[in-house]
Amino acid sequence: MELLRLHARGPMTITELASSVQRTHSATSQKVAAMRAAGLVRTTTGADARTRKITLTAKARRIAGKLAAEWRATEAALADIENQIPYPVSRVVTDIEAALRRESFHDRIAEKLAADPDWK
């Protein structure tokens, strides 16, 4: 999503990019570091020395069309699934988040392991 956003809107700061994809600054910073290591983005000095703009590399611009096509296909496939089930997939996510607030996944696994004689 971040590469597609940069392709559509042009260079952005990490703060701008994080906001546009509804992620935390920290998560976006980690993603940008991984994309930089993969040769997909570079950073340049922004309007002042304290800000950095993230820009796509030629490599990223070459694959942007394929990424956009994959994104559209993914969204269309998800819409197909949602048309075949009686509730939206987003509801499943919301329901899982609520269940995990009641008891974490870690705690659930620990409980199962504590009851398993092979774990002891």
N, C-alpha and C positions, 0 to 999 in steps of 0.2 A: 504494500500500500504506500509506503514512504517513497519508493522510487516513482510510482505512478503520480503521486502528489507533486513531487519535485519536477517531473516531466511536464505536468499540466500547468503548474504555477511559477516555475523558475526557482532560482536560488532562494533559500530560506534559512533563518537561524534555527538552531535546535529547538528553541522555545516555540517559534512559529510552526515548525514541522510537528512537534509534539501536540500542540493545540489542534492542528488541522486533522490529525489522525486519532485524536482523543486518547493519547497515551501520556504517561508521565515523562517529565524531562529526563529522568534517569534511564528509563527504558529506551527512550529515543536515542539518548546519547550512546548507550551500549549498541543499539542497532546501527547507528551511524558509524561507530568504530568498526563493526563487523563489515559493513558495506565498503568502508574505506579500505580495509584489509583485502577485500575481494576485488578492489579496483573499480568499484561502481560509483563512488562519490569522492570528491575532494573538498577540502575546506579552504576558504579564502577569507581575508580580513574583511569585516563588514564595514558599516558606516563609521565606526570608531574602533580603536584598537582592542576594545573589550569584547566585541562581538565577532562571531565567525559565521560566514554564510556557507551552507552546504550546497554544492552544485554537482550535477551529474557529469560523469566522465563520458567520453565518446563510446566506451564499451557499454555503459548503461543506456545511452541514447539509442544504440543499435538494437538493444533487446526490449526497449520500452513498448513497442507495438505488440510483441509476443506476450509480454506481461499483461498488457491491457486486454488482449484477447483471452488469456487464461483467466483473468479476473471476471470478465463477462461470462465466460463459460461456467465458472464456478458459481456465480450468482444465479445463472439460469438453471443449473443442476439443482441448486438448493431450492429454487422456486418449484421445480418439478417434484422434489421430495415433499415440500410443504403442501402441494396440491394432492398428494397421495396419503397424507396422514391427517387426522382430525384436529391438529393443533400446530401452531408455528414452532419451528425449531428454536427460535429465540425464547419461547416459553420454557422449553427444556432447559436451556442455559439458566434462566431465572430460577427455575425450580431446583436445579442442582446447586446453585449458589445459596439458596435458602437452606437446603439440607446441610450444606457444608458449614453454614453459620451455626446451625444447631449442634453439629459435631464434625470436627475436622476430619479430613481423609486420613491424616496421620493417626488420629485417635481411633478411627474405625479399624485401621490395619493393626494397630497395637492390640486392640481388644481381640481381634480374630487370632492373632499370633499367640496371645496369652492363653487362649482356650485350645490351642493346637498342641497335642502331646509331642509332635515331632519338633516343635520349636524349643521346647524346654531342654 
